[in-house]
Amino acid sequence: MNCVVRSVCQNRMVRFAATGRADERMNVKPILYSDVDCFYAAVEAMLNPALKGKAFAVCGSSEDRHGIVLAKSYEAKAKGVKTAMTTWQAKQACPGLICVPPQ
C-alpha cells in the first residue's frame, strides 16, 4: 500500500523536529494520503501473480450493467485508464488492457 505522509507546511515541520517544541503559529496538521484505488488492484495482482507488471483493471460486468473501471493498476493508470471510465473507453485508451471481475 502506497502511503505518503505529508505536512501542510513542511519547513515548519522540519523546524519543529529540530527544536523539539511546537510554535504557536505552526498549526501543522499532517495529512495521510493512501492510494486505495491502486491498492485494490494490487490485491488482485497478489491473488493472481500473472497480472503483476501488466496493465489491468478491475471492472464491473458489462453484461449485467454498464461495465466501469472500479480499480486499475499503475501500468493501466500510466496509459490513461481512469476510475469510473466505461470498459470500452478504457480498452480504447489502453488496447492491451486485461479486465478482471471484482471479488
PALO-618355 format. One record per residue (C-alpha): z, x, y; residue number from 1; residue in three letters. Coordinates in nm, 4 decimals, padded with zeros to 6 digits. Each point is the difference from the previous one (the first is absolute). Example, Ala and Ser with C-alpha at 12.3 -4.5 7.8 and 13.67 -1.06 7.14 Angstrom:
// residues 2
<atom><Z>00.7800</Z><X>01.2300</X><Y>-00.4500</Y><i>1</i><aa>Ala</aa></atom>
<atom><Z>-00.0660</Z><X>00.1370</X><Y>00.3440</Y><i>2</i><aa>Ser</aa></atom>
***
This chain:
// residues 103
<atom><Z>00.0000</Z><X>00.0000</X><Y>00.0000</Y><i>1</i><aa>Met</aa></atom>
<atom><Z>-00.1005</Z><X>00.1433</X><Y>00.3308</Y><i>2</i><aa>Asn</aa></atom>
<atom><Z>00.2878</Z><X>-00.0385</X><Y>00.2404</Y><i>3</i><aa>Cys</aa></atom>
<atom><Z>00.0018</Z><X>00.1509</X><Y>00.3428</Y><i>4</i><aa>Val</aa></atom>
<atom><Z>00.3038</Z><X>-00.0056</X><Y>00.2208</Y><i>5</i><aa>Val</aa></atom>
<atom><Z>-00.0846</Z><X>00.0395</X><Y>00.3637</Y><i>6</i><aa>Arg</aa></atom>
<atom><Z>00.2139</Z><X>00.0039</X><Y>00.3048</Y><i>7</i><aa>Ser</aa></atom>
<atom><Z>-00.0830</Z><X>-00.2153</X><Y>00.2983</Y><i>8</i><aa>Val</aa></atom>
<atom><Z>00.0413</Z><X>00.3041</X><Y>00.2210</Y><i>9</i><aa>Cys</aa></atom>
<atom><Z>-00.0207</Z><X>00.3136</X><Y>-00.2140</Y><i>10</i><aa>Gln</aa></atom>
<atom><Z>00.0926</Z><X>00.2552</X><Y>00.2662</Y><i>11</i><aa>Asn</aa></atom>
<atom><Z>00.3301</Z><X>-00.1784</X><Y>00.0632</Y><i>12</i><aa>Arg</aa></atom>
<atom><Z>00.0658</Z><X>-00.0106</X><Y>-00.3744</Y><i>13</i><aa>Met</aa></atom>
<atom><Z>-00.0495</Z><X>00.3766</X><Y>-00.0199</Y><i>14</i><aa>Val</aa></atom>
<atom><Z>00.2406</Z><X>00.0435</X><Y>00.2909</Y><i>15</i><aa>Arg</aa></atom>
<atom><Z>00.2550</Z><X>-00.2182</X><Y>-00.1822</Y><i>16</i><aa>Phe</aa></atom>
<atom><Z>-00.0404</Z><X>00.2051</X><Y>-00.3187</Y><i>17</i><aa>Ala</aa></atom>
<atom><Z>00.0501</Z><X>00.3245</X><Y>00.1939</Y><i>18</i><aa>Ala</aa></atom>
<atom><Z>00.3074</Z><X>-00.1091</X><Y>00.1974</Y><i>19</i><aa>Thr</aa></atom>
<atom><Z>00.1552</Z><X>-00.2328</X><Y>-00.2563</Y><i>20</i><aa>Gly</aa></atom>
<atom><Z>00.0965</Z><X>-00.2581</X><Y>00.2600</Y><i>21</i><aa>Arg</aa></atom>
<atom><Z>-00.1686</Z><X>-00.3141</X><Y>00.1198</Y><i>22</i><aa>Ala</aa></atom>
<atom><Z>-00.1133</Z><X>-00.0342</X><Y>00.3577</Y><i>23</i><aa>Asp</aa></atom>
<atom><Z>00.0632</Z><X>-00.3446</X><Y>00.1534</Y><i>24</i><aa>Glu</aa></atom>
<atom><Z>-00.3574</Z><X>-00.0044</X><Y>00.1280</Y><i>25</i><aa>Arg</aa></atom>
<atom><Z>-00.1482</Z><X>00.0838</X><Y>-00.3407</Y><i>26</i><aa>Met</aa></atom>
<atom><Z>-00.0113</Z><X>-00.3494</X><Y>-00.1532</Y><i>27</i><aa>Asn</aa></atom>
<atom><Z>-00.1869</Z><X>00.1448</X><Y>-00.2996</Y><i>28</i><aa>Val</aa></atom>
<atom><Z>-00.0900</Z><X>-00.2440</X><Y>-00.2748</Y><i>29</i><aa>Lys</aa></atom>
<atom><Z>-00.1547</Z><X>00.1438</X><Y>-00.3171</Y><i>30</i><aa>Pro</aa></atom>
<atom><Z>-00.2895</Z><X>-00.1970</X><Y>-00.1437</Y><i>31</i><aa>Ile</aa></atom>
<atom><Z>-00.0719</Z><X>-00.0088</X><Y>-00.3723</Y><i>32</i><aa>Leu</aa></atom>
<atom><Z>-00.3674</Z><X>-00.0464</X><Y>-00.0794</Y><i>33</i><aa>Tyr</aa></atom>
<atom><Z>-00.0996</Z><X>-00.0711</X><Y>-00.3574</Y><i>34</i><aa>Ser</aa></atom>
<atom><Z>-00.3609</Z><X>-00.0514</X><Y>-00.1085</Y><i>35</i><aa>Asp</aa></atom>
<atom><Z>00.0867</Z><X>-00.2600</X><Y>-00.2628</Y><i>36</i><aa>Val</aa></atom>
<atom><Z>-00.3605</Z><X>-00.1169</X><Y>-00.0268</Y><i>37</i><aa>Asp</aa></atom>
<atom><Z>-00.1149</Z><X>00.3315</X><Y>-00.1401</Y><i>38</i><aa>Cys</aa></atom>
<atom><Z>00.3227</Z><X>00.0183</X><Y>-00.2012</Y><i>39</i><aa>Phe</aa></atom>
<atom><Z>-00.1025</Z><X>-00.3137</X><Y>-00.1904</Y><i>40</i><aa>Tyr</aa></atom>
<atom><Z>-00.3334</Z><X>00.1655</X><Y>-00.0794</Y><i>41</i><aa>Ala</aa></atom>
<atom><Z>00.1829</Z><X>00.3201</X><Y>-00.1021</Y><i>42</i><aa>Ala</aa></atom>
<atom><Z>00.2047</Z><X>-00.2021</X><Y>-00.2495</Y><i>43</i><aa>Val</aa></atom>
<atom><Z>-00.3237</Z><X>-00.1336</X><Y>-00.1486</Y><i>44</i><aa>Glu</aa></atom>
<atom><Z>-00.1283</Z><X>00.3587</X><Y>-00.0279</Y><i>45</i><aa>Ala</aa></atom>
<atom><Z>00.3241</Z><X>00.1003</X><Y>-00.1725</Y><i>46</i><aa>Met</aa></atom>
<atom><Z>-00.0411</Z><X>-00.2837</X><Y>-00.2519</Y><i>47</i><aa>Leu</aa></atom>
<atom><Z>-00.3675</Z><X>00.0874</X><Y>-00.0539</Y><i>48</i><aa>Asn</aa></atom>
<atom><Z>-00.0489</Z><X>00.3799</X><Y>00.0377</Y><i>49</i><aa>Pro</aa></atom>
<atom><Z>-00.3796</Z><X>-00.0389</X><Y>-00.0182</Y><i>50</i><aa>Ala</aa></atom>
<atom><Z>00.0123</Z><X>-00.1382</X><Y>00.3571</Y><i>51</i><aa>Leu</aa></atom>
<atom><Z>00.1652</Z><X>00.3101</X><Y>00.1450</Y><i>52</i><aa>Lys</aa></atom>
<atom><Z>-00.2198</Z><X>00.1671</X><Y>00.2620</Y><i>53</i><aa>Gly</aa></atom>
<atom><Z>-00.2536</Z><X>-00.2860</X><Y>00.0040</Y><i>54</i><aa>Lys</aa></atom>
<atom><Z>-00.0770</Z><X>-00.2629</X><Y>00.2612</Y><i>55</i><aa>Ala</aa></atom>
<atom><Z>00.1548</Z><X>-00.3202</X><Y>-00.1303</Y><i>56</i><aa>Phe</aa></atom>
<atom><Z>00.1541</Z><X>-00.3160</X><Y>00.1357</Y><i>57</i><aa>Ala</aa></atom>
<atom><Z>00.2352</Z><X>-00.2630</X><Y>-00.1347</Y><i>58</i><aa>Val</aa></atom>
<atom><Z>-00.1938</Z><X>-00.3219</X><Y>00.0591</Y><i>59</i><aa>Cys</aa></atom>
<atom><Z>00.0660</Z><X>-00.3688</X><Y>-00.0463</Y><i>60</i><aa>Gly</aa></atom>
<atom><Z>-00.2220</Z><X>-00.2003</X><Y>-00.2316</Y><i>61</i><aa>Ser</aa></atom>
<atom><Z>-00.3319</Z><X>-00.0953</X><Y>00.1561</Y><i>62</i><aa>Ser</aa></atom>
<atom><Z>-00.0473</Z><X>-00.2659</X><Y>-00.2717</Y><i>63</i><aa>Glu</aa></atom>
<atom><Z>00.3218</Z><X>-00.1895</X><Y>00.0794</Y><i>64</i><aa>Asp</aa></atom>
<atom><Z>-00.0129</Z><X>00.0429</X><Y>00.3782</Y><i>65</i><aa>Arg</aa></atom>
<atom><Z>-00.1532</Z><X>00.2296</X><Y>00.2558</Y><i>66</i><aa>His</aa></atom>
<atom><Z>00.0595</Z><X>00.3481</X><Y>-00.1372</Y><i>67</i><aa>Gly</aa></atom>
<atom><Z>00.1666</Z><X>00.2198</X><Y>00.2594</Y><i>68</i><aa>Ile</aa></atom>
<atom><Z>00.1376</Z><X>00.3525</X><Y>-00.0007</Y><i>69</i><aa>Val</aa></atom>
<atom><Z>00.3768</Z><X>-00.0079</X><Y>-00.0450</Y><i>70</i><aa>Leu</aa></atom>
<atom><Z>00.0492</Z><X>00.3782</X><Y>-00.0105</Y><i>71</i><aa>Ala</aa></atom>
<atom><Z>-00.2239</Z><X>00.3050</X><Y>-00.0078</Y><i>72</i><aa>Lys</aa></atom>
<atom><Z>00.0184</Z><X>00.3663</X><Y>-00.0904</Y><i>73</i><aa>Ser</aa></atom>
<atom><Z>-00.0191</Z><X>00.2736</X><Y>00.2624</Y><i>74</i><aa>Tyr</aa></atom>
<atom><Z>-00.3514</Z><X>00.0844</X><Y>-00.1244</Y><i>75</i><aa>Glu</aa></atom>
<atom><Z>-00.1143</Z><X>-00.3592</X><Y>00.0603</Y><i>76</i><aa>Ala</aa></atom>
<atom><Z>00.1798</Z><X>-00.0066</X><Y>00.3351</Y><i>77</i><aa>Lys</aa></atom>
<atom><Z>-00.1911</Z><X>00.3129</X><Y>00.1077</Y><i>78</i><aa>Ala</aa></atom>
<atom><Z>-00.3290</Z><X>-00.1778</X><Y>-00.0756</Y><i>79</i><aa>Lys</aa></atom>
<atom><Z>00.0826</Z><X>-00.2960</X><Y>00.2224</Y><i>80</i><aa>Gly</aa></atom>
<atom><Z>00.1619</Z><X>-00.2488</X><Y>-00.2399</Y><i>81</i><aa>Val</aa></atom>
<atom><Z>00.2650</Z><X>-00.2074</X><Y>00.1783</Y><i>82</i><aa>Lys</aa></atom>
<atom><Z>00.2717</Z><X>-00.2350</X><Y>-00.1190</Y><i>83</i><aa>Thr</aa></atom>
<atom><Z>-00.1011</Z><X>-00.3706</X><Y>00.0075</Y><i>84</i><aa>Ala</aa></atom>
<atom><Z>-00.3688</Z><X>00.0974</X><Y>-00.0082</Y><i>85</i><aa>Met</aa></atom>
<atom><Z>-00.2016</Z><X>-00.2160</X><Y>-00.2412</Y><i>86</i><aa>Thr</aa></atom>
<atom><Z>-00.0959</Z><X>00.1692</X><Y>-00.3246</Y><i>87</i><aa>Thr</aa></atom>
<atom><Z>-00.3713</Z><X>-00.0084</X><Y>00.0762</Y><i>88</i><aa>Trp</aa></atom>
<atom><Z>00.0551</Z><X>00.1589</X><Y>00.3432</Y><i>89</i><aa>Gln</aa></atom>
<atom><Z>00.2176</Z><X>00.2699</X><Y>-00.1571</Y><i>90</i><aa>Ala</aa></atom>
<atom><Z>-00.2716</Z><X>00.0784</X><Y>-00.2556</Y><i>91</i><aa>Lys</aa></atom>
<atom><Z>-00.2538</Z><X>00.0289</X><Y>00.2825</Y><i>92</i><aa>Gln</aa></atom>
<atom><Z>00.2247</Z><X>00.2422</X><Y>00.1871</Y><i>93</i><aa>Ala</aa></atom>
<atom><Z>00.0695</Z><X>00.2006</X><Y>-00.3156</Y><i>94</i><aa>Cys</aa></atom>
<atom><Z>-00.2804</Z><X>-00.0392</X><Y>-00.2605</Y><i>95</i><aa>Pro</aa></atom>
<atom><Z>00.1931</Z><X>00.1600</X><Y>-00.2884</Y><i>96</i><aa>Gly</aa></atom>
<atom><Z>00.3163</Z><X>-00.2060</X><Y>00.0588</Y><i>97</i><aa>Leu</aa></atom>
<atom><Z>00.1955</Z><X>-00.0903</X><Y>-00.3128</Y><i>98</i><aa>Ile</aa></atom>
<atom><Z>00.1729</Z><X>-00.3392</X><Y>00.0279</Y><i>99</i><aa>Cys</aa></atom>
<atom><Z>00.3112</Z><X>-00.0543</X><Y>-00.2107</Y><i>100</i><aa>Val</aa></atom>
<atom><Z>00.1933</Z><X>-00.3261</X><Y>-00.0337</Y><i>101</i><aa>Pro</aa></atom>
<atom><Z>00.3554</Z><X>-00.0236</X><Y>00.1356</Y><i>102</i><aa>Pro</aa></atom>
<atom><Z>00.2985</Z><X>00.0255</X><Y>-00.2355</Y><i>103</i><aa>Gln</aa></atom>
***
